[in-house]
Amino acid sequence: MRKRSGRFLLAALAIAVSAVSLPSASAAGATTTAYLQPNEDLSVAASWAAVGAPTAWQALDDGVTPLQVPSSSDYIASSGAAGYATVGLDTVSLAGATGVQMTAWVYTANSSQVIVDVLKSSTGGRVARSYVTSPGWNPVPLEVPLKQPELDTAVLRLRSTLSQPQQVLAAFLAVTYEAPSASVYWGARMDGEVYGGAGDAPWTSSTWNTFETHAAKPVSIVHFGQPAPWEQPFTSQPLELTRARGAIPLMDMGSNGATLAEIAGGARDGYLTTWAKAVRSYGKPFFFRWDWEMNGTWFQWGQEAAADPALFRSAWRHFHDVVEAQGATNVTWVWCPNTKFSGGTSLPALYPGGEYVDWTCVDGYNRGTNPIKPSRWLPFSTVFGATYATLLNLAPEKPVMIGEVASTEIGGSKAKWIADGFASRLPVKFPKIKAVSWFNWNISVGESRWDWPIESSESAQAAFANVISSPYFARNTFGSLPSLTRIQPLP
């Protein structure tokens, strides 16, 4: 069963419980408590029975706090024989949260002993234990809070002992933390092939709507591509479709059809100038990711850059200067290499310089052992760590974007990879990353397709929706950015 997020409980509890203040998780710095209720039976021994409810988890899920007495109409009862009742729990996003504390609570009817364990998973290690012998509410504090991947799979285990029968009326895990402010723009490259061949976002609203339904939150970035100026004049349509829903456009453009030497030497200036004038006339801000992944040779411009890195720098600077000369200051220039790899072109040799770049960027994937292009399972920090350090050395003052990111299912747990990367690693180990775009496209390679989309499994989709629910990842409130300005990072 997919876990329900504890975030859905906050509003309901705030209304139902007048004695306890439960601030909204969107209030930055506010102390918030999420009560993670049982949500499934994992194993229930014959020594335990649900009374007044069809399952043990439903009997324990009373939606109360430690300041309330749970209902006595449903509970689980032990016969006095030894045995375990293990239930799964809701979860909540810890991305950007600080001051996290966790305590399990169990309400018992009498003084017969019950052993209460908090486990990382149904087969995982124990992180807390208490021998409960007092009726009423009993706390089971966790000395060290669970990290997001562990919280997403955490369980409560109740053990009856050879004593008098016992009744357990309610149980949950309370997670208290300081809520983060909006710090990271987030979104995706939303490809219609994932949903049966529909068009891509932002042009096809059904693709966009389906992704947001699965992510359970509106995006603040929409990632798409546009042809070079000599292949198509500037069109504002995809930018306006994006802006109309409060998101920020992230436009890719490659230099296909022209060489870097032609661009650097001015041979394409007519097209570039016309494009820049149209962009200036449009006026609204957008991210512009030109000739991305230039440190690899899978694109034509990357092959040219490998042969002559200085030529790439010259072409970038020339295009930038043409755009600036036309006053198109609504273009936010994003320099986006692939993660560093053996045989790749040196990033310092390709960097155009701080005055020509607004945001640095990196694309990175966990290919695991997927047979399409097998590697090894790489945690989020391993995928991005070395390149992130290089970007900070090159441009310590620049905000960083992850322009493309995804993981396969093969070789490890994609759900845990998402939870670990976006909640445990990104806010702590990568604080300069201020924008993230998931590559939600099951792109084909021969007869096979990559499993990059968040929908590749129920567990991956649930993990993504939960972690992105944190206010740390900004919602779609950016449809009215000032004209002719560059996009600034969030605090």
C-alpha positions as CSV (number, residue, x, y, z in Angstrom):
1,M,0.0,0.0,0.0
2,R,1.3,3.4,-0.8
3,K,1.8,5.6,2.2
4,R,-0.3,8.6,2.9
5,S,1.6,11.7,3.7
6,G,1.3,13.1,7.2
7,R,0.9,16.6,5.6
8,F,-2.7,15.7,4.9
9,L,-3.4,15.3,8.6
10,L,-2.1,18.7,9.7
11,A,-5.1,20.8,8.6
12,A,-7.6,18.3,9.8
13,L,-6.0,18.1,13.2
14,A,-5.7,21.8,13.5
15,I,-9.4,22.1,13.1
16,A,-10.3,19.2,15.3
17,V,-7.9,19.9,18.2
18,S,-8.5,23.3,19.8
19,A,-6.1,22.5,22.6
20,V,-3.1,22.1,20.4
21,S,-1.6,24.6,18.0
22,L,-0.5,23.0,14.7
23,P,0.9,25.8,12.5
24,S,0.8,25.3,8.7
25,A,3.9,23.7,7.3
26,S,4.1,26.6,4.8
27,A,4.9,29.1,7.6
28,A,8.7,29.3,7.5
29,G,10.3,28.7,10.8
30,A,7.1,27.7,12.5
31,T,7.3,24.6,14.7
32,T,5.1,22.0,13.1
33,T,4.0,18.6,14.4
34,A,2.9,15.9,11.9
35,Y,1.2,12.9,13.5
36,L,2.0,9.9,11.3
37,Q,-0.8,7.5,11.7
38,P,-0.9,3.7,11.0
39,N,-1.9,2.9,7.5
40,E,-1.5,-0.8,6.9
41,D,-1.2,-4.1,8.6
42,L,2.2,-5.7,7.9
43,S,1.9,-8.7,10.2
44,V,-0.5,-9.4,13.1
45,A,-0.1,-12.5,15.2
46,A,-3.1,-14.5,16.3
47,S,-2.4,-13.2,19.8
48,W,-3.7,-9.8,18.7
49,A,-7.3,-9.1,17.5
50,A,-8.8,-5.9,16.1
51,V,-12.0,-4.9,17.9
52,G,-14.5,-2.5,16.4
53,A,-12.5,-2.1,13.2
54,P,-11.7,-4.5,10.3
55,T,-7.9,-4.2,10.7
56,A,-5.4,-3.4,13.4
57,W,-4.1,-0.3,11.7
58,Q,-7.7,1.1,11.4
59,A,-8.3,0.3,15.1
60,L,-5.1,2.3,16.0
61,D,-5.7,5.2,13.6
62,D,-7.7,7.5,15.8
63,G,-6.4,10.8,14.5
64,V,-5.7,12.2,18.0
65,T,-2.8,13.9,19.8
66,P,-1.3,13.1,23.2
67,L,-3.6,15.7,24.7
68,Q,-6.7,13.7,23.7
69,V,-8.2,10.4,24.9
70,P,-8.7,8.1,21.9
71,S,-12.0,6.4,21.2
72,S,-12.6,3.2,23.2
73,S,-14.9,1.8,20.5
74,D,-12.1,0.4,18.5
75,Y,-8.7,-1.0,19.6
76,I,-6.5,-4.0,19.3
77,A,-6.5,-6.5,22.1
78,S,-4.0,-9.1,23.1
79,S,-5.0,-12.5,24.5
80,G,-2.2,-12.6,27.0
81,A,-0.1,-14.8,24.7
82,A,3.2,-13.6,23.2
83,G,3.0,-12.2,19.6
84,Y,3.6,-9.2,17.4
85,A,1.4,-6.6,15.7
86,T,3.3,-4.6,13.1
87,V,1.7,-1.7,11.3
88,G,3.0,0.7,8.6
89,L,2.9,4.5,9.1
90,D,2.2,7.6,7.1
91,T,5.1,9.8,6.2
92,V,5.9,13.5,5.8
93,S,8.6,15.4,3.8
94,L,11.6,16.5,5.8
95,A,13.2,18.4,2.9
96,G,14.7,21.6,4.4
97,A,13.2,20.9,7.8
98,T,15.4,21.7,10.9
99,G,15.2,20.8,14.5
100,V,13.6,17.5,13.8
101,Q,12.5,15.4,16.8
102,M,10.5,12.1,16.7
103,T,8.5,10.4,19.4
104,A,6.2,7.4,19.0
105,W,3.1,7.4,21.2
106,V,1.0,4.5,22.3
107,Y,-2.2,4.6,24.4
108,T,-2.9,1.5,26.5
109,A,-5.9,0.6,28.7
110,N,-4.1,-1.1,31.6
111,S,-0.8,-1.8,33.2
112,S,-0.1,-5.1,31.4
113,Q,3.2,-4.9,29.7
114,V,3.5,-4.2,25.9
115,I,6.9,-3.9,24.2
116,V,6.8,-1.0,21.7
117,D,9.5,-0.9,18.9
118,V,10.1,1.6,16.2
119,L,11.8,0.0,13.2
120,K,13.3,1.4,10.0
121,S,11.1,-1.0,8.0
122,S,9.3,-4.3,8.5
123,T,12.7,-6.0,8.1
124,G,14.9,-3.2,9.2
125,G,16.8,-2.3,12.4
126,R,15.2,-1.1,15.6
127,V,15.7,2.6,16.4
128,A,13.6,2.9,19.6
129,R,12.1,0.5,22.2
130,S,10.0,1.0,25.3
131,Y,8.5,-1.4,27.9
132,V,5.1,0.1,28.4
133,T,3.4,-0.8,31.8
134,S,1.3,2.3,32.5
135,P,-2.2,2.9,31.2
136,G,-2.8,6.0,29.1
137,W,-0.3,7.7,26.7
138,N,3.2,6.4,26.7
139,P,6.0,8.1,24.8
140,V,8.8,6.2,22.9
141,P,11.4,8.9,22.0
142,L,13.8,8.4,19.1
143,E,17.3,9.5,20.2
144,V,18.3,10.1,16.6
145,P,15.6,11.1,14.1
146,L,15.0,8.9,11.1
147,K,16.3,10.2,7.7
148,Q,13.7,10.5,4.9
149,P,14.2,7.1,3.3
150,E,13.9,5.4,6.7
151,L,10.9,7.5,7.7
152,D,9.1,6.6,4.5
153,T,9.3,2.9,5.4
154,A,9.2,3.1,9.2
155,V,6.9,0.8,11.2
156,L,5.5,0.4,14.7
157,R,5.7,-3.1,16.3
158,L,3.7,-4.0,19.4
159,R,4.6,-7.1,21.2
160,S,2.3,-8.7,23.7
161,T,3.8,-10.7,26.5
162,L,2.8,-13.6,28.7
163,S,0.8,-11.5,31.1
164,Q,-2.7,-10.2,31.5
165,P,-4.6,-9.2,28.3
166,Q,-4.0,-5.7,27.0
167,Q,-5.8,-3.2,24.9
168,V,-4.0,-0.6,22.7
169,L,-6.4,2.1,21.6
170,A,-4.1,4.3,19.5
171,A,-0.6,4.7,18.2
172,F,1.3,7.0,16.0
173,L,4.7,8.6,15.3
174,A,4.9,12.4,16.1
175,V,7.4,14.3,14.0
176,T,8.1,17.9,15.2
177,Y,10.3,20.2,13.1
178,E,10.8,23.8,12.0
179,A,9.2,24.3,8.6
180,P,11.5,25.6,5.8
181,S,10.8,28.5,3.5
182,A,10.5,28.2,-0.2
183,S,14.2,27.8,-1.4
184,V,14.2,25.8,-4.6
185,Y,12.4,26.1,-7.9
186,W,11.3,22.7,-9.1
187,G,9.7,21.2,-12.1
188,A,10.2,18.7,-14.9
189,R,10.6,18.0,-18.6
190,M,7.1,16.5,-19.0
191,D,7.0,14.3,-22.1
192,G,3.7,13.1,-23.5
193,E,5.1,9.7,-24.4
194,V,5.0,8.8,-20.7
195,Y,1.2,9.1,-20.9
196,G,0.5,7.2,-24.1
197,G,1.7,9.6,-26.8
198,A,0.1,12.9,-25.9
199,G,2.0,16.1,-26.6
200,D,4.6,17.6,-24.3
201,A,4.1,20.3,-21.7
202,P,3.6,23.2,-21.8
203,W,1.8,22.8,-25.1
204,T,-0.4,19.8,-24.1
205,S,-2.2,20.6,-20.8
206,S,-3.2,17.0,-20.2
207,T,0.4,16.0,-20.0
208,W,1.1,18.8,-17.6
209,N,-2.0,18.0,-15.5
210,T,-1.2,14.3,-15.3
211,F,2.3,14.9,-14.1
212,E,1.1,17.4,-11.4
213,T,-1.6,15.0,-10.3
214,H,1.0,12.3,-9.8
215,A,3.4,14.7,-8.1
216,A,0.6,16.1,-6.0
217,K,1.9,19.6,-6.3
218,P,2.1,22.3,-9.0
219,V,5.5,22.8,-10.6
220,S,7.3,26.1,-10.6
221,I,9.5,25.3,-13.6
222,V,8.5,23.8,-17.0
223,H,11.4,22.5,-19.1
224,F,11.1,22.4,-22.9
225,G,13.2,22.9,-26.0
226,Q,13.1,25.3,-28.9
227,P,14.9,25.3,-32.3
228,A,17.8,27.6,-33.1
229,P,17.0,31.0,-34.5
230,W,18.0,30.0,-38.0
231,E,15.6,27.0,-37.8
232,Q,12.6,28.9,-36.3
233,P,11.8,32.5,-35.3
234,F,11.2,33.2,-31.6
235,T,7.8,32.3,-30.5
236,S,6.4,33.3,-27.1
237,Q,3.7,30.6,-27.0
238,P,5.4,28.0,-24.8
239,L,6.6,30.7,-22.5
240,E,3.2,32.3,-22.2
241,L,1.6,28.9,-21.6
242,T,4.1,28.3,-18.8
243,R,3.7,31.8,-17.3
244,A,-0.1,31.5,-17.3
245,R,0.1,28.8,-14.8
246,G,2.5,30.5,-12.5
247,A,5.6,28.6,-13.5
248,I,9.0,29.7,-14.9
249,P,10.0,28.6,-18.4
250,L,13.3,26.7,-18.8
251,M,14.1,26.8,-22.5
252,D,16.7,24.5,-24.1
253,M,18.3,25.5,-27.4
254,G,21.0,23.8,-29.3
255,S,23.2,25.2,-32.1
256,N,22.2,22.5,-34.6
257,G,22.6,23.6,-38.1
258,A,25.5,25.9,-37.5
259,T,29.0,25.5,-36.3
260,L,30.5,27.1,-33.3
261,A,32.9,28.9,-35.6
262,E,30.1,30.4,-37.6
263,I,28.4,31.6,-34.4
264,A,31.6,33.0,-32.9
265,G,32.6,34.6,-36.2
266,G,29.3,36.5,-36.7
267,A,28.1,34.5,-39.6
268,R,24.7,33.9,-37.9
269,D,24.3,37.4,-36.4
270,G,21.3,38.2,-38.6
271,Y,19.3,35.4,-37.0
272,L,20.6,36.0,-33.5
273,T,19.8,39.7,-33.7
274,T,16.3,39.1,-34.9
275,W,15.7,36.5,-32.2
276,A,17.1,38.8,-29.5
277,K,14.9,41.7,-30.6
278,A,11.8,39.5,-30.4
279,V,12.9,38.3,-27.0
280,R,13.4,41.9,-25.9
281,S,9.9,42.7,-27.2
282,Y,8.4,39.8,-25.3
283,G,10.1,41.0,-22.1
284,K,9.1,38.3,-19.6
285,P,11.9,36.4,-17.9
286,F,12.9,32.8,-18.7
287,F,15.8,30.4,-18.1
288,F,17.9,29.8,-21.2
289,R,20.0,26.7,-21.3
290,W,22.1,26.9,-24.5
291,D,24.2,24.1,-25.9
292,W,23.9,22.0,-22.7
293,E,26.1,19.0,-21.9
294,M,28.9,20.5,-23.9
295,N,31.5,18.5,-22.1
296,G,30.3,15.3,-23.8
297,T,30.5,14.5,-27.5
298,W,27.0,13.1,-28.1
299,F,25.9,16.5,-29.5
300,Q,27.5,18.2,-32.4
301,W,28.5,21.3,-30.4
302,G,30.1,19.0,-27.8
303,Q,32.3,17.4,-30.5
304,E,33.4,20.9,-31.6
305,A,33.9,21.9,-28.0
306,A,36.1,18.9,-27.3
307,A,38.3,19.8,-30.3
308,D,38.5,23.4,-29.3
309,P,37.2,24.5,-25.9
310,A,38.1,28.1,-26.6
311,L,35.8,28.1,-29.6
312,F,32.9,27.1,-27.4
313,R,33.6,29.9,-25.0
314,S,33.9,32.4,-27.9
315,A,30.6,31.2,-29.4
316,W,28.8,31.5,-26.1
317,R,30.2,35.0,-25.4
318,H,29.2,36.2,-28.9
319,F,25.6,34.9,-28.6
320,H,25.4,36.5,-25.2
321,D,26.8,39.8,-26.4
322,V,24.3,40.0,-29.3
323,V,21.4,39.4,-27.0
324,E,22.6,41.9,-24.5
325,A,23.1,44.5,-27.3
326,Q,19.4,44.3,-28.1
327,G,18.5,44.8,-24.4
328,A,17.0,41.3,-23.9
329,T,17.8,41.3,-20.2
330,N,14.9,38.9,-19.6
331,V,17.2,36.0,-20.6
332,T,18.8,34.2,-17.7
333,W,21.8,32.4,-19.1
334,V,22.2,28.8,-17.7
335,W,25.6,27.1,-18.4
336,C,24.9,23.4,-18.0
337,P,27.5,20.7,-18.5
338,N,26.9,17.0,-17.8
339,T,28.3,15.5,-14.6
340,K,32.0,15.1,-15.0
341,F,33.2,11.7,-16.4
342,S,36.4,10.1,-17.7
343,G,37.1,11.4,-21.1
344,G,34.9,14.5,-20.8
345,T,36.1,17.9,-21.8
346,S,37.4,20.0,-18.9
347,L,34.8,22.2,-17.4
348,P,37.1,25.1,-16.6
349,A,38.2,25.1,-20.2
350,L,34.5,25.5,-21.3
351,Y,33.3,28.1,-18.8
352,P,32.6,31.4,-20.6
353,G,33.2,33.5,-17.5
354,G,31.1,35.0,-14.7
355,E,29.9,38.0,-16.7
356,Y,28.4,35.7,-19.4
357,V,26.6,33.2,-17.1
358,D,23.8,33.9,-14.6
359,W,23.3,30.3,-13.3
360,T,25.6,27.3,-13.4
361,C,24.0,23.9,-13.9
362,V,24.6,20.2,-14.1
363,D,22.7,17.2,-15.6
364,G,23.1,13.9,-13.9
365,Y,21.5,10.4,-13.8
366,N,21.7,7.3,-11.8
367,R,21.8,4.5,-14.5
368,G,22.2,1.8,-11.9
369,T,22.6,-1.6,-13.7
370,N,20.0,-0.9,-16.3
371,P,20.9,-3.0,-19.3
372,I,20.4,-0.1,-21.7
373,K,23.6,1.4,-20.4
374,P,24.7,-0.5,-17.3
375,S,26.9,1.2,-14.7
376,R,26.5,0.8,-11.0
377,W,24.1,2.1,-8.4
378,L,25.2,5.7,-7.5
379,P,23.6,7.6,-4.7
380,F,22.5,11.2,-5.3
381,S,25.6,12.6,-3.6
382,T,27.9,10.5,-5.7
383,V,26.2,11.5,-9.0
384,F,26.5,15.2,-8.3
385,G,29.2,15.7,-5.6
386,A,32.3,16.1,-7.7
387,T,30.7,18.3,-10.4
388,Y,29.0,20.5,-7.8
389,A,32.4,21.1,-6.2
390,T,33.8,22.1,-9.5
391,L,31.0,24.5,-10.2
392,L,31.5,26.2,-6.8
393,N,35.2,26.6,-7.6
394,L,34.4,28.1,-11.0
395,A,31.7,30.4,-9.9
396,P,31.2,30.5,-6.1
397,E,28.8,33.4,-6.4
398,K,26.4,31.8,-8.9
399,P,23.3,29.8,-8.0
400,V,23.3,26.2,-9.3
401,M,20.5,24.4,-11.2
402,I,20.1,20.7,-11.8
403,G,18.9,20.8,-15.4
404,E,18.1,17.1,-15.7
405,V,18.0,14.4,-13.1
406,A,16.4,10.9,-12.9
407,S,17.1,7.4,-11.6
408,T,16.5,4.0,-12.9
409,E,14.7,1.3,-10.9
410,I,17.3,-1.4,-11.7
411,G,20.1,-2.0,-9.2
412,G,18.6,-0.5,-6.1
413,S,15.6,1.3,-4.7
414,K,14.5,4.3,-6.8
415,A,12.1,5.4,-4.1
416,K,14.9,5.6,-1.5
417,W,17.2,7.3,-4.0
418,I,14.6,10.1,-4.5
419,A,13.9,10.4,-0.8
420,D,17.6,10.5,0.1
421,G,18.6,12.9,-2.6
422,F,15.8,15.4,-2.4
423,A,15.3,15.4,1.4
424,S,18.5,14.2,3.1
425,R,21.2,15.4,0.7
426,L,20.0,18.4,-1.4
427,P,19.2,20.8,1.4
428,V,22.3,19.9,3.5
429,K,25.1,18.9,1.1
430,F,24.1,21.1,-1.9
431,P,22.8,24.4,-0.5
432,K,23.7,26.4,-3.6
433,I,21.4,24.3,-5.8
434,K,18.4,26.5,-6.2
435,A,16.5,24.9,-9.0
436,V,15.8,21.2,-10.0
437,S,14.2,19.8,-13.1
438,W,13.2,16.1,-13.2
439,F,13.6,14.4,-16.6
440,N,10.2,12.8,-16.9
441,W,10.6,11.1,-20.2
442,N,10.8,7.3,-20.9
443,I,13.1,8.1,-23.8
444,S,13.7,5.2,-26.2
445,V,17.0,3.6,-27.0
446,G,16.6,1.0,-29.8
447,E,13.8,-1.3,-28.7
448,S,14.1,-0.3,-25.1
449,R,13.0,2.7,-23.0
450,W,14.6,4.3,-20.0
451,D,12.6,4.1,-16.8
452,W,13.3,7.8,-15.8
453,P,9.7,9.0,-15.1
454,I,8.5,9.3,-11.5
455,E,5.7,6.9,-12.5
456,S,8.1,4.0,-13.1
457,S,6.8,2.4,-9.9
458,E,4.2,3.1,-7.3
459,S,6.9,3.4,-4.7
460,A,8.9,5.9,-6.7
461,Q,5.9,8.1,-7.4
462,A,4.9,8.1,-3.8
463,A,8.4,9.0,-2.7
464,F,8.6,11.8,-5.2
465,A,5.2,13.2,-4.3
466,N,6.0,13.1,-0.6
467,V,9.4,14.7,-0.7
468,I,8.4,17.4,-3.1
469,S,5.4,18.3,-0.9
470,S,7.8,20.2,1.5
471,P,7.5,24.0,1.2
472,Y,11.2,23.9,0.6
473,F,10.2,23.3,-3.1
474,A,8.4,26.4,-4.3
475,R,4.9,26.3,-5.8
476,N,3.7,28.0,-8.9
477,T,3.7,31.6,-7.8
478,F,6.0,33.1,-10.4
479,G,3.7,34.1,-13.3
480,S,4.3,37.9,-12.8
481,L,8.1,38.3,-12.5
482,P,9.2,41.8,-13.5
483,S,9.8,42.3,-17.2
484,L,13.4,42.5,-18.5
485,T,14.9,41.1,-15.3
486,R,16.9,38.0,-14.7
487,I,15.6,35.2,-12.5
488,Q,17.0,35.4,-9.0
489,P,17.4,32.5,-6.7
490,L,15.1,32.1,-3.8
491,P,16.5,32.8,-0.3
